[in-house]
Amino acid sequence: MSATTPAGVKPGFRFTGWHMLAGVVTFFAVVIAVDVLFTVLALRTFPGQVSVTPYEDGLLYNQRIAQQRAQAALGWRAAATANAGVVTLTVQDAAGSPIRGLDIAARLERPATEAGRLTPKFIETAPGRYEAATGRIAGAWDLTAEASDTAGRRFVAERRLTWP
């Protein structure tokens, strides 16, 4: 048997080392290109920064836990509703009685961004019922309300509100 081909017949495809090298290089080039694409897309949509002051936030963690325990012992409850142009906050004590005379500092912000943050001013319109004008807003907003009374007791309520 000879390794030569008869005259007029083309030799078939031969897989050589160069073909193998080209296949491996192509495979890894595609994998690297996809990884780079996904990394670029991920960094464009979320840069990784959750807080501007992460170290300080970590130091304040124990204070936040202590404040939440004190708030739970206080037994106050809050409910918030979104109406056209107004947000209403109702605050009750552990017995269900309305709490009067609270000083409420609040902020409304979008769930996904800090753009368009509002600081509504709450006014007591009935015992334990506080209202603030929001203007013409629509969509989902996160309300963070910090209420304090004359005795220095502090209550923080966070609610997601939705306007049509």
Backbone as a ProteinNet text record, in pm:
[ID]
protein_1_A
[PRIMARY]
MSATTPAGVKPGFRFTGWHMLAGVVTFFAVVIAVDVLFTVLALRTFPGQVSVTPYEDGLLYNQRIAQQRAQAALGWRAAATANAGVVTLTVQDAAGSPIRGLDIAARLERPATEAGRLTPKFIETAPGRYEAATGRIAGAWDLTAEASDTAGRRFVAERRLTWP
[TERTIARY]
83.2	0	86.9	50.9	128.9	47.1	113.8	48.4	14.7	38.3	10.3	-130.7	-184.3	-319.4	-311.3	-405.7	-404.2	-419.1	-374.2	-380.3	-524.8	-554.8	-688	-781.4	-740.1	-825.9	-769.9	-858	-813.7	-803.6	-701.3	-691.8	-801.3	-850.4	-952.8	-894.2	-980	-937.5	-852.3	-742.3	-655.5	-653.9	-685.3	-683.3	-539.9	-482.6	-342.9	-332.7	-212.7	-188.5	-228.6	-216.3	-256.6	-407.8	-482.5	-628.3	-664.3	-595.2	-619.4	-586.4	-476.5	-436.9	-540.6	-586.7	-687	-817.2	-857	-979.1	-968.5	-857	-838.2	-832.5	-757.7	-746.7	-883.1	-959.5	-1092.4	-1185.2	-1181.5	-1265.5	-1236.8	-1110.6	-1077.1	-1101.1	-1087.1	-1116.5	-1264.7	-1351.6	-1495.6	-1528.8	-1471.3	-1497.6	-1452.3	-1335	-1283.2	-1368.5	-1409.3	-1491.8	-1625.7	-1688.7	-1816	-1795.8	-1688.1	-1659.9	-1639.5	-1566.1	-1543.7	-1675	-1757.5	-1887.1	-1973.3	-1986	-2067.8	-2011.9	-1880.9	-1820	-1850.1	-1836.7	-1865.7	-2012.3	-2102.2	-2245.5	-2277.4	-2216.8	-2241.7	-2192.4	-2076.7	-2022.9	-2099.4	-2154.1	-2233.3	-2365.2	-2425.9	-2556.1	-2545.4	-2435.1	-2417.7	-2269.3	-2225.4	-2082.8	-2027.4	-2112.8	-2065.2	-2068.8	-2090.5	-2090.9	-2231.3	-2248	-2376.9	-2385.8	-2276.9	-2273.6	-2149.6	-2163.3	-2049.9	-1953.6	-2007.3	-1927.3	-1945.3	-1895	-1920.8	-1857.4	-1740.1	-1674.8	-1754.8	-1796.4	-1875	-2009.3	-2069.7	-2196.6	-2178.8	-2067	-2040.7	-2023.2	-1960.1	-1942	-2075.2	-2168.3	-2297.5	-2397.6	-2357.3	-2447.6	-2503.6	-2418	-2464.2	-2558.6	-2535	-2626.2	-2763.1	-2763.6	-2892.1	-2969	-2899.1	-2965.3	-3022.9	-2948.1	-2996.9	-3119.7	-3117.6	-3232.5	-3354.7	-3336	-3448.6	-3506.2	-3420.7	-3470.4	-3550.1	-3499.7	-3571.4	-3705	-3706.3	-3830.5	-3930.5	-3883	-3972.6	-4030.6	-3949.9	-3998.3	-4100	-4086.1	-4178.9	-4318.8	-4326	-4454.3	-4534.8	-4478.9	-4553.1	-4569.6	-4677.9	-4705	-4738.7	-4700	-4728.8	-4786.6	-4877.1	-4934.9	-4928.5	-4893.6	-4883.3	-4969.7	-5033.4	-5114.7	-5079.9	-5091.4	-5063.7	-5194.4	-5223.8	-5341.1	-5291.9	-5380	-5341.6	-5282.9	-5152.8	-5086.2	-5059.4	-5092.6	-5078.3	-5032.3	-4946.2	-4912	-4962.1	-5027.4	-5084.3	-5013.9	-4974.3	-4906.5	-4988.1	-5024.8	-5099.6	-5011.4	-4994.3	-4906.7	-4988	-4972.8	-5044.3	-4945.4	-4984.4	-4899.9	-4936.7	-4877.6	-4899.2	-5044.9	-5118.1	-5258.9	-5351.8	-5299	-5380.6	-5429.5	-5385.4	-5425.9	-5338.5	-5396.8	-5317.7	-5214.2	-5099.9	-4993.3	-4993.2	-5011.4	-5022	-4889.8	-4875.7	-4765.3	-4628.9	-4623.8	-4494.7	-4430	-4298.3	-4220.7	-4170.6	-4210.5	-4179	-4089	-3972.4	-3881.2	-3888.7	-3916.8	-3939.4	-3869.1	-3854.1	-3803.2	-3872.3	-3897.3	-3952.4	-3847.1	-3814.7	-3716.9	-3754.3	-3707.1	-3731.7	-3658.4	-3714.2	-3647.7	-3512.4	-3494.6	-3371.7	-3270.5	-3306.5	-3215.3	-3240.9	-3143.3	-3160.2	-3207.8	-3220.5	-3265.2	-3410.4	-3441.6	-3578.9	-3623.5	-3530.1	-3565.3	-3648.7	-3754.2	-3842.6	-3835.7	-3856.5	-3862.7	-3995.6	-4100.3	-4232.8	-4237.6	-4317.6	-4337.4	-4471.9	-4469.2	-4590.8	-4652.2	-4785.3	-4863.8	-4972.2	-4993.3	-5096	-5233	-5316.7	-5450.1	-5559.4	-5529.6	-5621.3	-5532.5	-5586.2	-5500.8	-5433.6	-5301.2	-5224.9	-5221.2	-5280.4	-5284.5	-5206.6	-5106.9	-5017.8	-5021.6	-5029.1	-5036.1	-4930.3	-4881.4	-4783	-4816.2	-4803.6	-4826.9	-4705.8	-4733	-4624.9	-4619.3	-4721.5	-4726.4	-4770.9	-4751.7	-4794.8	-4681.5	-4684.9	-4587	-4660	-4588.4	-4647.8	-4545.5	-4594.7	-4506.5	-4474.8	-4372.3	-4332.9	-4231.7	-4251	-4162.8	-4143.2	-4025.3	-3997.3	-4005.9	-4090.7	-4106.2	-4026.5	-3941.4	-3872.5	-3912.3	-3983.6	-4032.1	-3971.5	-3909.3	-3852.2	-3935.2	-4008.9	-4096.1	-4034.8	-4043	-3994.5	-4094.5	-4106.9	-4198.4	-4118.6	-4188.8	-4122.9	-4038.4	-4064.8	-3986.5	-3857.4	-3834.9	-3712.9	-3722.6	-3838.9	-3855.1	-3858.8	-3793.3	-3776.9	-3832.9	-3902.1	-3962.5	-3933.2	-3884	-3854	-3943.6	-4012.2	-4099.3	-4055.1	-4047.7	-4013.3	-4123.7	-4178	-4286.5	-4265.7	-4311.6	-4314	-4454.8	-4463.9	-4593	-4598	-4719.1	-4735.6	-4848.8	-4815.6	-4914.5	-4946.7	-5072.9	-5108.6	-5051.5
-117.3	0	122.5	215.2	337.2	452.3	556.9	672.8	775.2	747.4	842.1	821	925.4	915.4	893.9	824.6	802.7	934.2	937.9	1058.7	1097.2	1229.1	1279	1275.3	1218	1212	1309.9	1397	1494.3	1426	1462	1402.6	1459.3	1382.2	1427.1	1523.6	1576.2	1671.2	1600.5	1664.1	1609.8	1707.8	1658.8	1739.5	1742.8	1863.3	1875.4	1949.6	1963.4	2035.7	2181.9	2241.3	2380.8	2397.1	2298.5	2303.6	2297.9	2211	2198.8	2329.6	2390.7	2517.9	2626.1	2634.1	2733.3	2712.3	2586.1	2557.1	2597.8	2567.6	2602.6	2753.6	2821.8	2967.6	3032.6	2983.4	3037.7	3017	2897.9	2868.2	2966.7	2981.9	3070.9	3217.8	3256.1	3393.3	3424.5	3328.4	3348.7	3357.4	3269.7	3272	3404.6	3449.7	3576.2	3694.1	3694.3	3803.1	3810.4	3696.7	3695.1	3742.1	3698.5	3743.8	3894.6	3948.5	4093	4166	4117.4	4179.2	4181	4068.2	4061.8	4150.7	4159.8	4245.9	4392.6	4433	4571.4	4603.3	4515.1	4539.2	4545.5	4461.3	4461	4590.3	4636.1	4758.4	4882.2	4880.6	4994.7	5005.1	4892.1	4894.6	4905.3	4860.2	4870.4	4885.3	5005.5	5027.7	4962.7	4910	4839.8	4922.4	5051.6	5136.9	5141.3	5084.3	5085.7	5205.8	5239.8	5351	5435.2	5562.9	5652.5	5638	5599.1	5584.7	5445.1	5341	5205.4	5177.3	5230.3	5204.5	5266.6	5390.4	5457.4	5389	5342.7	5269.4	5142.6	5074.2	4953.6	4984.3	5096.3	5134.6	5169.1	5222.3	5261.3	5145.7	5027.7	4913.6	4877.9	4870.3	4836.7	4942.2	5068.4	5174	5157.3	5116.5	5095.1	4978.8	4871.3	4757.7	4799.6	4877.5	4925.3	5014.1	5098.9	5185.6	5102.9	4997.1	4912	4837.8	4793.2	4727.4	4824.7	4946.3	5047.2	5080.4	5085.7	5113.7	4999.7	4876.1	4761.4	4762.9	4799.5	4807.1	4919.2	5023.8	5136.5	5094.2	5006.2	4951.1	5039.1	5145.8	5231.7	5164.1	5198.6	5147.4	5265	5251.9	5358	5296.5	5370.3	5331.1	5452.4	5430.4	5539.9	5508.2	5610.7	5594.9	5705.5	5672.6	5768	5808	5935.4	5990.4	6092.6	6139.3	6234.8	6360.4	6380.3	6500.1	6505	6398.2	6398.5	6261.5	6259.5	6135.9	6150.8	6047.1	6049	5945.9	5986.7	5899	5896.5	5774.9	5757.6	5682.6	5739	5679.5	5648.4	5524.6	5478.8	5418.1	5420.9	5356.7	5209.8	5138.9	4995	4961.1	5052.2	5028.1	5065.5	5121.9	5160.6	5303.2	5379.4	5519.1	5606.5	5710.3	5797.9	5875.2	5898.5	5973.6	6114.3	6211.9	6351.8	6424.8	6533	6625.1	6575.2	6490	6439.7	6538.2	6542.9	6617.3	6513.8	6525.8	6424.1	6483.6	6420.8	6454.1	6338	6368.2	6259.8	6289	6181.6	6195	6090.7	6130.1	6043	6030.6	5907.8	5888.2	5767.2	5767.8	5656	5532.8	5413.5	5292.4	5266.3	5305.8	5268.9	5381.6	5502.8	5614.7	5721.7	5807.2	5917.9	6044.2	6037.3	6153.2	6184.1	6311.2	6351.8	6336.1	6330.2	6313.3	6432.2	6401.5	6504.1	6499	6613.6	6619.4	6681.4	6599.2	6652.6	6699.5	6802.9	6858.5	6810.2	6729.4	6673.4	6768.9	6779.1	6860.7	6771.1	6782	6700.7	6758.7	6676.9	6721.6	6665.7	6561	6499	6427.2	6386.6	6317.3	6193.8	6196.1	6084.1	6073.8	6169.2	6167.3	6287.5	6258.8	6361.5	6356.1	6473.6	6480.6	6575.1	6542.3	6627.5	6632.4	6751.6	6768.2	6715.5	6643.2	6586.9	6647.6	6718.4	6768.1	6655.6	6676.5	6576.6	6477.7	6368.2	6262.7	6135.3	6045	5919.2	5808.4	5686.4	5570.7	5530.7	5448.1	5395.5	5488.6	5512	5595.7	5528.7	5544.5	5495.1	5611.6	5594.9	5696.1	5652.6	5740.3	5719.3	5835	5803.4	5905.6	5880.8	5983.9	5977.6	6068.3	6005.7	6079.5	6083.1	6198.8	6211	6293.5	6257.8	6331.3	6421.1	6491.9	6586.6	6516.1	6387.1	6311.1	6256.7	6280.4	6234.3	6093.7	6031.3	5898.9	5914.2	5820.2	5829	5703.9	5723.5	5613.8	5636	5531	5539.4	5440.7	5490.1	5405.7	5416.5	5302	5298.4	5223.2	5285.8	5226.3	5255	5162.1	5184.6	5228.6	5342	5397.8	5403.9	5391.4	5396.7	5493.1	5587.5	5679.7	5639.5	5655.3	5620.4	5718.2
0	0	0	-82.8	-88.8	-34.2	11.9	70.2	-35.2	-156.5	-264.2	-314.4	-373.9	-428.6	-578	-636.5	-780.4	-855.2	-975.6	-1057.4	-1081.8	-1067.6	-1095.6	-975.5	-866.5	-747.5	-644.1	-591.9	-491.4	-356	-278.8	-145.7	-54.8	42.1	137.6	239.4	321.4	424.5	528.9	562.4	667.2	783.2	902.1	1024.8	1075.5	1077	1118	1251.6	1298.6	1422.9	1413.5	1294.4	1276.4	1292.1	1246.5	1263.7	1412.9	1483.4	1627.5	1698.7	1666.5	1725.9	1695.6	1572	1533.8	1611.1	1629.2	1704	1849.8	1913	2054.4	2071.3	1984.5	1993.2	1970.9	1873.4	1846.9	1966	2024.5	2141.1	2254.1	2290.9	2401.7	2366.7	2240.9	2199.9	2219	2184.3	2203.5	2351.8	2434.7	2578.9	2639.6	2604.7	2658.5	2611.6	2485.1	2432.3	2505.3	2531.1	2602.9	2746.8	2812.9	2949.5	2955.3	2860.9	2857.7	2834.4	2743.4	2716.4	2841.7	2911.1	3032.3	3142.9	3154.9	3256.4	3228	3102	3065.6	3090.4	3051.5	3074.5	3223.2	3303.4	3447.3	3511.6	3473.5	3532.3	3487.5	3369.2	3323.3	3398.1	3432.1	3498.3	3648.6	3710.3	3854.3	3884	3920.8	3941.3	4067.5	4153	4271.5	4397.3	4386.7	4504.7	4562.9	4680.8	4747.5	4840.2	4903.3	4996.7	4970.2	4991.1	4974.2	5092.7	5207.7	5329.9	5389.7	5325.9	5375.1	5511.4	5538.2	5666.1	5780.7	5763.5	5866.8	5886.8	5777.5	5788.6	5870.8	5852.3	5931.5	6078.3	6109.8	6249.8	6317.2	6239.7	6294.6	6301.6	6257.2	6251.4	6390.1	6492.8	6626.8	6682.5	6650.2	6694.4	6629.3	6504.8	6435.7	6497.2	6531.6	6596.6	6731	6808.8	6939.1	6921	6818.8	6792.9	6752.9	6674.4	6634.8	6755	6847.4	6969.3	7055	7070.3	7148.4	7082.5	6951.2	6879	6896.7	6891.9	6912.2	7054	7153.9	7291.7	7308.3	7230.2	7235.1	7191.1	7090.8	7047.4	6955.4	6904.4	6813.3	6678.3	6610	6476	6385.8	6259.9	6163.4	6036.8	5976.3	5847.7	5756.2	5631.2	5534.9	5413.9	5361.7	5241.5	5142.8	5016.3	4908.8	4843.8	4848.4	4781.3	4679.3	4594.7	4490.6	4554	4537	4585.8	4734.9	4808	4954	5001.5	5102	5170.9	5315.2	5365.2	5499.4	5584.5	5704.1	5798.9	5927.3	5971.3	6094.7	6193	6313.5	6414.2	6538.6	6588.3	6708	6806.3	6934.5	7035.1	7045.8	7142.5	7157.2	7185.7	7249.4	7281.3	7166.2	7061	6946.5	6952.9	7052	7064.8	6974.5	6916.5	6830.5	6912.4	6850.9	6917.3	6860.8	6949.4	6908.9	6926.9	6855.3	6874.6	6831.6	6733.9	6686.5	6590.2	6594.5	6496.1	6394.9	6270.1	6169.9	6062.1	6047.1	5937.1	5839.3	5712.6	5616.5	5484.4	5408.3	5271.9	5184.3	5063.7	4960.7	4852.3	4814.6	4708.4	4625.4	4504	4413.2	4463.4	4443.9	4491.1	4426.6	4302.5	4231.3	4218.8	4256.2	4237.3	4341.8	4361.2	4453.7	4382.2	4252.2	4174.9	4208.5	4224.3	4249.9	4393.7	4487.1	4628.6	4677.3	4754.4	4810.2	4963.2	5026.4	5173	5213.1	5222.3	5256.1	5401.4	5425.8	5559.9	5613.3	5719.7	5776	5877.5	5871.1	5963.3	6022.2	6152.5	6218.2	6184.6	6117.2	6076.4	6166.1	6238.5	6335	6435.9	6550.6	6648.8	6587.9	6583.3	6531.1	6380	6309.8	6163.2	6110.2	6027	5974.8	5823.1	5760.4	5614.9	5561.3	5441.5	5373.9	5226.1	5169.3	5025.9	4948.8	4841.4	4760	4620.7	4583.4	4446.2	4354.1	4226.2	4128.1	4104.1	4176.7	4155	4116.5	4052.2	4009.4	4024.8	4033.1	4040.7	4183.4	4197.9	4328.2	4394.8	4523.7	4604.2	4739.8	4796.7	4931.5	5028.8	5130.9	5235.2	5357	5406.7	5532.9	5623.5	5731.8	5824.3	5961.5	6018	6151.9	6241.3	6333.6	6423.8	6562.9	6626.8	6764.4	6844.1	6971.7	7057.7	7151.8	7239.6	7329	7435.2	7460.9	7559.5	7498.5	7370.4	7305.1	7248.6	7255.4	7195.7	7044.4	6976.7	6831.3	6765.4	6654.9	6579.4	6431.8	6364	6220.8	6146.8	6045.9	5963.7	5818.2	5753.1	5610.9	5537.5	5435.9	5359.3	5211.6	5127.8	4983	4947	4880.9	4840	4688.3	4633.4	4488.9	4454.6	4368.3	4316.5	4173.4	4132.7	3993.6	3893.6
[MASK]
++++++++++++++++++++++++++++++++++++++++++++++++++++++++++++++++++++++++++++++++++++++++++++++++++++++++++++++++++++++++++++++++++++++++++++++++++++++++++++++++++++

